Amino acid sequence: MSIIRISARYAKSLLDIASERNELEAVKKDIEYFIAALQNRDMLLFLKSPIIHSNKKLSVMKALFDGKMGKTTMAFFDIVIRKGREMYLPDIAKEFISQYKQLNNISTVKITTATPISDTALNQIKTKLVDDNRPVDKLDIQTEVNPDIMGGFIIEIGDKLYDASVLRSLEQLKKEFSQN
C-alpha cells in the first residue's frame, strides 16, 4: 500500500475520532506540536529507523509527549506504533492538517517575497483576499522569504499562482528577446 493511502486513512480515522469526541481543535494543536517536534532531524530519524524496536519508540514517545498532548492523540500514536507504522507518522500528521483544513474550508495562502513582508503589506493582501469573498478567518497565511525572486511577490492559493516577481518579469523579457 502506498504512503499516501496509508497516511490518508490513518489521518481520516484520527479526524473522525477527534470529531466524535469533540476534541478536534485539541488534537489539531497536538498534531501541530508534533509537526514542530519533527523539525528536529534526530526525532524524524528516530521514528523512521527500522533498527529501533517499536516498544522503545513507544516509551520514548510517551516520555516526550505524555502530559503535553491529549489522551486521544497519545492513544492514536500508541496504536500506530504498535501496528509498526511509526515511520508514516510525519506523513500522517501532514495529511491530518490537510484534511482538517479541507473539512473547515480553510484556504492556504503562501506568500513568497524577496525580503520579509511588512505588516502593512500583509494586511493589504488580506484585505484584497477578503474582497474576493474569502473570509479572513478561513485563511491560513504562510510567508516565505526567497531572495532569488529579486523583488515583487508570488502568491499561491490552492492550485492558483500569481507571480509578480522581478525574476519572472526578467525571464519573460529574455524569452521575448530570444523570439525576436
CORNORBEL-V317747 format. One line per field, one symbol per residue. ss: DSSP state (@ for helix, = for strand, . for the rest). A space follows every 10 residues. Layout:
ss=???
This chain:
ss=..@@@@@@@@ @@@@@@@@@@ ...@@@@@@@ @@@@@@@... @@@@@@@@.. ...@@@@@@@ @@@@@=..=. @@@@@@@@@@ @@...@@@@@ @@@@@@@@@@ @@@...==== ===.....@@ @@@@@@@@@@ @....@@@== =====.@@@. .======..= =====@@@@@ @@@@@@@@@.
